[in-house]
Amino acid sequence: MGTHIAPTFANFFMHQLEQSFFSTQHHLPLLYKRYIDDIFIIWTHGEDSFKLFYQSFNSFHPNITFSVNTSTTSVNFLDVTIFKSHLQQLQFKLYHKPTSSFQYVHYTSNHPKSTKLSIVYGEALRILRNTSTPSDQDTSLQQLTINFRNRGYPLKTIQSMVTKAKGYTPEATCQRDWVNPCQLDQ
C-alpha cells in the first residue's frame, strides 16, 4: 500500500466514511465489524433493505466500491467460517483458502528448534481459539498433524505442542516470575 503509514490513513479514512454513511441510513446492521478491507455484517432488516443498503454504501464515495458475499447459513471472514448451528447460534471454525498449501517451515530447516515448535504451538492455539465445537477442533487438529507430518515434523513433537496449546489459559501467562503482565493492566 505504499508507505508504512498508508494502512493507518486508510483505516482513518474508512472510519470517517462509515460514520458519515451510517448517519444517512434508516436501517443499520445489527453487527458491523471491519478489519482493514474485510467487513462482516449481520443484517436483520430483510433482503430488499440490505440490497438498498449495499447499493447506497457502494455509491456513497466515487472511489470506494464494495463486493458482497451473502448467506443465511455461513460466511467466510478472515480465517474463520461463521455459521449458524442447528440451535440458530453463531459458531466458528477455521477457514483455509482453497489455494492454501500449508508450506510451514520444514523440520529439517536450519531454523532454531524453538521457532519450529512455536509454529506448531501457534497453529494449534489458533485452531482452539477460533473453533467453537470440540468435534471441529479435533478434525482441525488431526489435519494440522497431517500437515506438519508432511513437513517432516516428528509426531511426538506435534502432539506435545498440541497438548501445550490445549492447556493454555490467559491466566497461565500471568504466572511468570520475572514479570506479571496482568499487573501491568491494573
C-alpha positions as CSV (number, residue, x, y, z in Angstrom):
1,M,0.0,0.0,0.0
2,G,3.0,2.3,-0.3
3,T,4.3,4.0,2.8
4,H,4.2,2.4,6.2
5,I,1.6,4.9,7.4
6,A,-0.8,4.2,4.4
7,P,-2.8,1.5,6.2
8,T,-3.4,3.8,9.2
9,F,-4.6,6.6,6.9
10,A,-6.8,4.1,5.0
11,N,-8.3,3.0,8.3
12,F,-9.0,6.6,9.4
13,F,-10.5,7.4,6.1
14,M,-12.8,4.3,6.1
15,H,-13.9,5.0,9.7
16,Q,-14.9,8.6,8.7
17,L,-16.6,7.3,5.5
18,E,-18.5,4.7,7.6
19,Q,-19.6,7.2,10.2
20,S,-20.8,9.6,7.5
21,F,-22.6,6.9,5.6
22,F,-24.3,5.4,8.7
23,S,-25.6,8.8,9.7
24,T,-27.7,8.9,6.5
25,Q,-29.3,5.4,6.9
26,H,-32.6,4.4,8.4
27,H,-31.6,0.8,8.9
28,L,-28.3,-0.2,10.3
29,P,-26.6,-3.6,10.7
30,L,-27.1,-5.5,13.9
31,L,-23.4,-6.0,13.9
32,Y,-20.7,-4.3,11.7
33,K,-17.1,-5.3,12.0
34,R,-14.3,-4.3,9.7
35,Y,-10.7,-5.4,9.6
36,I,-8.7,-3.4,7.1
37,D,-10.7,-4.1,3.9
38,D,-12.8,-7.1,5.1
39,I,-16.3,-6.3,6.6
40,F,-18.6,-8.7,8.5
41,I,-22.2,-7.6,8.8
42,I,-25.2,-9.2,10.5
43,W,-28.4,-7.7,8.8
44,T,-31.8,-8.2,10.3
45,H,-34.0,-5.9,8.2
46,G,-34.7,-8.2,5.2
47,E,-33.0,-8.9,1.9
48,D,-34.5,-6.0,0.0
49,S,-33.4,-3.4,2.6
50,F,-29.9,-5.0,2.6
51,K,-29.7,-4.6,-1.2
52,L,-30.6,-1.0,-0.8
53,F,-28.1,-0.5,2.0
54,Y,-25.4,-2.2,-0.1
55,Q,-26.2,-0.1,-3.2
56,S,-26.2,3.1,-1.2
57,F,-22.9,2.2,0.5
58,N,-21.3,1.4,-2.8
59,S,-22.3,4.7,-4.3
60,F,-21.5,6.8,-1.3
61,H,-18.0,7.6,-2.4
62,P,-16.9,7.7,-6.1
63,N,-13.6,5.9,-5.5
64,I,-14.7,3.2,-3.0
65,T,-16.6,0.1,-4.1
66,F,-17.5,-3.0,-2.2
67,S,-18.2,-6.6,-3.2
68,V,-20.5,-8.7,-1.2
69,N,-21.0,-12.4,-0.3
70,T,-24.2,-13.1,1.5
71,S,-25.6,-16.2,3.1
72,T,-28.3,-17.1,5.6
73,T,-26.2,-20.1,6.8
74,S,-22.5,-19.4,6.7
75,V,-19.8,-17.0,5.5
76,N,-16.0,-16.9,5.5
77,F,-14.5,-13.9,7.2
78,L,-10.7,-13.6,7.5
79,D,-9.6,-17.1,8.7
80,V,-12.9,-18.3,10.1
81,T,-16.1,-19.7,8.7
82,I,-19.0,-18.3,10.7
83,F,-22.1,-20.4,10.6
84,K,-25.5,-21.0,12.3
85,S,-25.8,-24.1,14.4
86,H,-28.9,-26.2,14.5
87,L,-29.9,-24.1,17.5
88,Q,-29.5,-20.9,15.4
89,Q,-26.4,-19.8,17.4
90,L,-23.3,-18.4,15.7
91,Q,-20.4,-20.8,15.7
92,F,-16.9,-20.7,14.2
93,K,-14.4,-23.0,12.6
94,L,-11.1,-22.4,10.9
95,Y,-11.2,-21.4,7.2
96,H,-8.4,-22.0,4.8
97,K,-8.5,-20.6,1.3
98,P,-8.6,-23.3,-1.5
99,T,-5.1,-22.2,-2.6
100,S,-3.6,-22.7,0.8
101,S,-0.7,-25.3,0.6
102,F,0.4,-25.3,4.2
103,Q,4.0,-24.7,3.4
104,Y,5.2,-24.5,7.0
105,V,9.0,-24.3,7.7
106,H,10.3,-27.8,7.1
107,Y,11.5,-29.6,10.2
108,T,15.0,-30.2,8.7
109,S,15.5,-26.5,8.0
110,N,18.2,-24.6,9.9
111,H,15.7,-22.6,11.9
112,P,16.1,-22.8,15.7
113,K,14.1,-25.7,17.2
114,S,12.2,-23.2,19.3
115,T,10.9,-21.5,16.2
116,K,9.7,-24.7,14.7
117,L,8.0,-25.7,18.0
118,S,6.4,-22.2,18.2
119,I,4.9,-22.6,14.7
120,V,3.1,-25.9,15.7
121,Y,2.0,-24.4,19.0
122,G,0.7,-21.2,17.4
123,E,-1.3,-23.0,14.8
124,A,-2.8,-25.4,17.4
125,L,-3.7,-22.4,19.6
126,R,-5.3,-20.7,16.6
127,I,-7.5,-23.7,16.0
128,L,-8.5,-23.9,19.6
129,R,-9.3,-20.2,19.8
130,N,-11.2,-19.9,16.5
131,T,-13.2,-23.1,16.5
132,S,-16.4,-23.4,18.5
133,T,-17.1,-27.1,18.8
134,P,-14.9,-29.9,20.2
135,S,-15.6,-32.1,17.1
136,D,-14.5,-29.3,14.7
137,Q,-11.4,-28.7,16.9
138,D,-10.5,-32.4,16.8
139,T,-10.9,-32.5,13.0
140,S,-8.8,-29.4,12.5
141,L,-6.1,-30.7,14.9
142,Q,-6.0,-34.0,13.0
143,Q,-5.5,-32.2,9.7
144,L,-2.8,-30.0,11.4
145,T,-1.0,-33.1,12.5
146,I,-1.1,-34.4,8.9
147,N,0.1,-31.1,7.5
148,F,3.1,-30.9,9.9
149,R,3.9,-34.6,9.4
150,N,4.1,-33.8,5.7
151,R,6.7,-31.2,6.5
152,G,8.9,-33.7,8.4
153,Y,7.8,-32.9,12.0
154,P,8.0,-35.8,14.4
155,L,4.6,-37.0,15.7
156,K,5.7,-36.6,19.4
157,T,6.7,-33.0,18.8
158,I,3.4,-32.2,17.2
159,Q,1.5,-33.9,20.0
160,S,3.4,-32.2,22.7
161,M,2.7,-28.7,21.2
162,V,-1.0,-29.5,20.7
163,T,-1.1,-30.7,24.4
164,K,0.6,-27.5,25.5
165,A,-1.9,-25.4,23.4
166,K,-4.8,-27.3,25.0
167,G,-3.5,-26.3,28.4
168,Y,-3.2,-22.6,27.6
169,T,-5.2,-20.1,29.6
170,P,-4.6,-16.4,29.6
171,E,-4.2,-16.6,33.4
172,A,-1.2,-19.0,32.9
173,T,0.8,-16.3,31.2
174,C,0.4,-14.2,34.4
175,Q,2.3,-16.8,36.4
176,R,5.8,-15.8,35.2
177,D,8.3,-14.9,37.9
178,W,10.2,-12.3,36.0
179,V,7.2,-10.1,35.0
180,N,3.5,-10.3,35.6
181,P,1.7,-8.8,32.6
182,C,-1.6,-9.0,34.4
183,Q,-0.4,-6.4,37.0
184,L,0.6,-4.0,34.2
185,D,-3.0,-3.5,33.3
186,Q,-4.1,-2.8,36.9
